[in-house]
Amino acid sequence: MHNILLIIQREIAIRVRKKSFLISTFLVPLLFAVMAILPSLLIFLDSGKHYTIGVLDHSRHIADSLRSSGNLTYVQERDSIKDISGYLTAKGYNALLVIGANLVDNTKDATLYSLRTLAMEASERVDRDLQRIVREERISGFQIEGLEEILKRANVDVDCRAVVLNEVGEEAETNSGMALAISYILGGLVYGLIAASGGMVMTGVIEEKHNRIVEVLVSSVRSFDLMMGKILGVASVFLIQIVLWIVVTFVLVNIAAGLFNFGSAVDMQQVTEQMTQTDPSGMSSKLVSTFQSSSLQEILKPLESIHFSHLIVVFLFFFFGGYFLYSAMYAAIGSAVEEASDAQQLLIPVTVPLIIGFLVLMSIGRSPDSALAFWFSMIPFTSPMIMPARVAYGVDTWEILVSGAILLVSFVGVTWLASRVYRNGILQYGRKFGWKDILQWVRR
C-alpha cells in the first residue's frame, strides 16, 4: 500500500507540473465560459440587419394589412413591375413580394423575388405575416359573430401535471423531459470521462515504457502496485482538474456577466424576438415566455421528485467503478505496445462496449424499465453509463445493489487479469504484440 501511495504522489507531481495540464486547466474553463456567455453577447451586440421588401399586391387588399416593424419594412408598389431585377437594383430593396389575386383561397399564390437568397429570419417573417392575414380573411368570410374569439378559446394547450408517490404516499411533481435530460447528462458524462481518463492512463504507461523509466520503477516496486498507483494517480489528477474547471468557469462567467451587465442590457422581450425569428414554430419564444410568467420555484418544482443525494452517490460509485474497470484494461494494453498508434487495433474490444453502452443510453428515455435497459444496467462494461441514467427515473434498490456488486466483482477480476498482462508486457520490446501474446501472458 505504501508503494501505491508513492506512485500516486509521483503521478500527481509529474502531471500537475506539465504545461499541457496548466494550459488545459485554464483553456477549457475559458471555452465553457464563452459557450455560456456567447448567446447573450451575440443578442446584445447584434442589432439585426434591416430588410426592405417591396410589395406588389394583385388582390388590392392584402398589402394594406402588412405591418412594418422591427427590422423589416414593407413598401407598397401601385404600378406593375416588368423588370424585377432592375427594380430591385434601382431601389436597393432586399426583395419584392408579389401577391396573387386569389391568395385567400390559394395559399401558394404569392412569390418572394430577390437577387440573392434571402435570410431565413426575413423569409419566415413574410410567411408568418401572410399566414396571419389569410387566417383573418378566412375567419371574417364565415360572417359568424365572435368566431375569432371562439377559435382562440377552442385552441387550448392541456398541461397535465405528472405526480409520483413515494413509499409513504407523499406526492412530488415530476417531468419526464427533465428526467430524460438528467439521464443523458449523467450517462454522457460517464462515457466521456471514462474514455478520456482511460486514454490518459494508457498514454502514461506507453510514455514510461518508451522512455525506459518503467525498468527502474519495476526494480523497486511490484508491477501490480505500479499499475494501481498509476490508475489512482491519474484519477486524482483528473478530479483535481475537474474541480479547477468548475471553479474557474464559475469565476469567469460571473466576471463576464458583471463586465457586460447582461442583466440590464439584454431585455427578455429582445431575446424572445430573436428566438422567434430563428424558430418559426414559436417553441423557443414559448419557452422564454414561460420563464417570464412563472416563478423560479414553479419551474424547478419537478426536480423535487428526484433525490439528488441518492443520484449523486450512485453516479459517483458507478463512474469510479467504470473508471477502474476500463483503466485497468487501458493500462494492460498500454503495457503491450511501444507507440500509441500500435494500440488502436488492441483497443477495439475495449471501446466497443463503451460505444454500445452509449447507443443503449439513447433509448433509455423511451423505456427506462425495458428488458434492454435492465440487462445493460447489469452488464459491468455498460452499467456505469446505463444505471445512473435509469436512476433519474427511479430504480428499485435491489437492482442498484446487484449491479454494483457485479461491477465490483468484475473490477477485481479484470484488474487481476490486467496485472498479469501488465507484469509480462511492460518489459517487452522489439516487436508488435497482439491479442495472441496478451492471452499467453494471462495464462503465465
N, C-alpha and C positions, 0 to 999 in steps of 0.2 A: 504493500500500500504506500509505503514511504517513497519507493521508486516512481510509482504512478504520479504522486503529488509533485515530485521533482520534474517529471516530464511535462506535467500540466503547466507548472510555472515557467518552464523553458519555452513551451509553445506560445504562452501568452506574451512573454517578454519579447520573443522574436517577431511575432506577428504584429503586435501593437506598435513596434518601432518602424515597421515597413512604411515607405512612402505611400504605397497603394492603400493601406489601411487609413492613413491620415487623410488622403485625398478623397476616398470614397465616403469617409465619415462626414465630411462637410459638403461634398458634391451631391450626394443622394438626398439629404435634407433640403438642399437648395432646390433640387428638382421637384421634390414634394411640395415645397412652399410655392414654387412657381405654378405648379398644377392647381394649387388651391386658390391662388390669388389671380391667375391669368384670366379666367372667365369674367370676374368682376372688373378687372383692369381694362379688358377689351371693351366691355359695355361702357365703362367710364370714359374711355378715350375715343370710342367710335361714335361720332355724331351721325353717321349714316350718309350714304350718297343720296342726293336729291334726284328724283326721276320726274321728268315732264313728259306726259303722254297726250298726244293729240287724239281727239275723238270725232269720228265721222259716223253720225247716227242716222241710218236709213229708216228707223222706226219713228223718228221725230219726237220721242218722249223718254226713251231710256236714259239718254245722256243727261237729262235735267236732274236725274236722281243720283248721279255720280258725285260724290263729295270729296273734294281735295282735303287732305290732312297729313300732318307729319311730313314725311319725306317724299310724298307723291302728289303731283298736281295734274289735274285733268284740264285740257284746253279744248273747248268745242270748236269744230270747224263747220261752217254753214255751207260752204261750196264743195262740190265734188272734186276729188283729187285723182288725177290720172297718173301722174308720175310720183309714186310713193317714195322711191329712193331719193329723188330730187327734193321732195317736200321735206323729208327728214334731215337731209344735208343742209338745206337752206334755213330751216327753223332751228336746227340744233337740238331737236327733240330726241328722246330715247326710243320712242315707239309711236305707232299710230294704231289706235283701236278702231276697227271698222265693225259696227253693229248692224246686223241684218234687220230687215223689216219685220221678221217673224220670230224674234229671239224668245219671246214668251212661250211659244209652242214648240220651237225647235232650239234647244239649248246649245246646239253646235253652230248656230248661225251668228258667230262672232269670230273675228280674226285679229290677232295682235301682230302687226308688222314691225320689224326692227332691222337695223343694219348689222347688228351682231346679237348673239344670244343674250337675251335679257336675264338679269339676275333673278334668282328664284323668288326673293322677297317681293320684287315688283310684280312678276307674273302671277304669283299666288295672291297678292293683294287685289289685282284686277279681277281674278276669278272669284274671289270672295265678294267683291262689290257687286259683280253681275249676278251672282247667286242670290244675294240679298234682294236685289231689285226684282228679279224674276219671281222669287218667292212671294214678295209683297204684291206683285201684279196678279199672280195666280190666286192669292187669297182674296184680294178685292174683287176678282172676277166671279167668285161664288155669290157675292152680294148677300152674305149672311152677317147679320149684325154681331159684332164681338167675336168673329171667327178667329182672329189672330190671338186674342186672349185665351180662347178655348184651346187652341193648339199649344200655346205656351203651358197651360195647366196640364194638358194631356201628356206633354213631353217631360216625363219625370225620370229622375235618377234614383233608384232604390239602393240604399246603402244598408245592407243587413249587418247588424252587429254580430261579431263572432266571439263567443264566450266559452272558455274552458273551465271545468270544475276540477279542483284538486281533490286529494284523498279525504279531506274533511268537509267537502262540499262548498268551499269558498269559490266565488266567481272572480275571473280575471279576463279582461278583454284580450283578444289575440288577433293576429293578422297574418294570413298565410304568405302574403308578399314579403312582409318583414322577416318572417322565419326563413323564407327562401333566400333572401339577401344575406342573412346571417350565416346560413349553411354554406352558401357559395363562398363567402369571405373566409370562413374557417377552413373549409376543405382546400380552397385555393392557396391559403397561407401555408398550410402543412405541405402541400405539393411543392410550392416554390422554395420554402425554407429547407426542406429535406434535399431537394435537388441541388440547391446552391451550396449548402454546408457539406453534403456528401462529396461534391466535386472539390471543395476546399481540402477535405481530408485526403482524397486520392492525390491531388496535386502536391500536397505537402510530403506525402510518402515518396512520390516519384522524384521530387527535388532532392530529398535527403539521400535516396538511393543513388541518384545520378551523381551527386557530389561526394559520395562515399562517406558521408558523415555517419550514416547508419552503422557502418562497420565498427566505429568507435563506440557508439551507443550500445550496440548488441553485446559488445565485450564487457559492458558494465552492468546492464540490466537484462532481464528476460524479454524475449520478443513479445510475449503477451502483455507485459507491463508497458512496453514501448508503444504497442498498438493502442491499448486502452488510454494511456496518457495522452496520445495524440488525438484520439477521438474526443476525450473530455476537454482537452485544451482548446481545440477548435470550437467546441460547443460554447466554452466560456467566452472566447473572443467574439463569437457570433452574438451572444447575449449582450455583451458589453456594447457592441456596435449598434444593435437594435435599440437599446436604451438611449444611446447617444443620438441616434436618428430621431427618436421620438422627442427628446428634449430640445435638440437644435431646431427641428422642424417647427415645434410649438413656438419657440422664441422668434424664429424668422417670420412666421405668419403673423404673429402679434405685432412685430416691428413694422412689417409691410402694411398691415391694416391701419395702424396708427399713423404711418407716414402718408398714406394716400387718403386717409379719413373716409373709407368706403361707407361707413355708417350713415354719414350725412350727405355724401356726394352722389351716391347711387340711389335714386328713387326706385321703390318697388314697382311703381307704375311704368317706369322706363324699362325695368327688367322684364316685366310682363309683356310690354310692347315688342321688345327684341325677341323674346321667346315665341311669341305669336307669329312673328314674321317668318321665323325659321321652322315653325311647326304648324302646318295648315290644319291639322286635326284639332288643335287647340288644347291638347292634353297638357302641354308644358305650362301654358298660362293658367289652366285649371288647377294645376298643382301649386303654382305660386299663389293664386287667389285663396286656395285652401289654407296655406300658411299665413296669409294675411288675415283671414277671418277667424282662424282657430288659434287658441292659446297653445303655448308650448306643451302644457300639461295634457291637453286633449290629443295633440299629435303623437306624443310619446306614450300615451296610455296603453296601447297594445304591447309595449315592452314589459308591462307588469307581469304578463303570463310567462315570461322567460326568466328562469332562475340563473342569473349571470354568474353568481359564485360557483354554482354547480357546473355551469357551462365552461367556465374558465379552467376549473380543476380538470375536467375531462379533456379539454383541449390540450392543456399542458402535458398531461400524462401521456396521451396518445402521440402528441408531437415528439416528446423526448423518446418515447418507446420506438416510434418510427425512425427517428434520427439515429439512435444507437443501432438499430437493426440494419439500416441501409449503410451507415457509416462503416460498420464492420465489413460489409461486402465491398464497399468502395476502397477501404484500406487494403483488403486482400488482393483486389485487382491491381491497385497501385503497386503492391509489392512484387507483382509478377511481370511488370513492364519497366522499361528504362525511359521511354518517351511517352508523353501524353497522347500522341497520335496513335500509338500502338494499343491503347486501351479501348478504342472505340468499339471494336468487334466484341471484346470481352464484356463490355458494358451492356450489350443488348439484353441479355437475360435479366439484368438488374433494373434497367429503365422501363422495360415493357410492363411489369406490374404497376409501376408508378403511373404510366400513361393510361393503362386500363382503369385504374382507380379514379383518375381524373375524369375519364369518359363516363364512368358509372355515376360520378358525382353530379354530372349534368342532368341525370334522370331522377335524382333524389327528390326534387321539388314536385314532380308529378306523382310519385308514390313512395314516400319515405318508409312505409311499412311493408313494402313488397318483398317477395322472397329474394329477388335480386339484391335489393338494398340490405336485407338481413344477412345473407351469406357473405356478401363482400365486406360487411362490417365485422365479420368473424375471421375472415382470412387475414393473417397478420401482415401480409405485404400490401394490403389495401385498406385495412381497418384504421390506420392513422388518419386517413382522409375521410372515410365514409362515416365512421362512428361520431366524430364531433359534428358533422353535418346533420346526422339524424337526431342528435340530442337537442338541436334547436327546435325540433318539432315535438320532442318528448319521447323518451325511450324507457322501457322497464329497467329497473336497477340490475336485475339478474343478467340482462343482455350485456350491459356495460361491464359487469364483473367478469363474465365468461370471456368476452372479447379481450379485456385487459389481461386476464390470466393467460390466454393463448398467445398474446403478444409478448408477454414476459418470458414464457417458456421458449417461444421461437427465438427471441433475442439471445437467450442463454445458449441455445443450440447453435444458432448461426454464428455467434461470437466464438464459440469453441471451434467450429469448423474453420472460420476465417483466421483464427490464431494459428492453426496448423498450416494453412496456406501461407500466412504472413511469415511464419518461422522458417519455412523452406524457401520461399520465393524472394525474401528481402536481400539475400546474399547471392542470388543467381544473376549472372551477367553473360553477355556474349551472344545471345540469340533471342529470337522472339518466342514467347511461350504462349500456348493455347489452353483450351479447356481440358485437353487430354493430360497435359502436365499438371494442371491445377488439381484434377481428380487424383492423380498419383500422389501429390503432396498431402492430400486429405487422408489417404489410406496409410501413410507412413506413421 
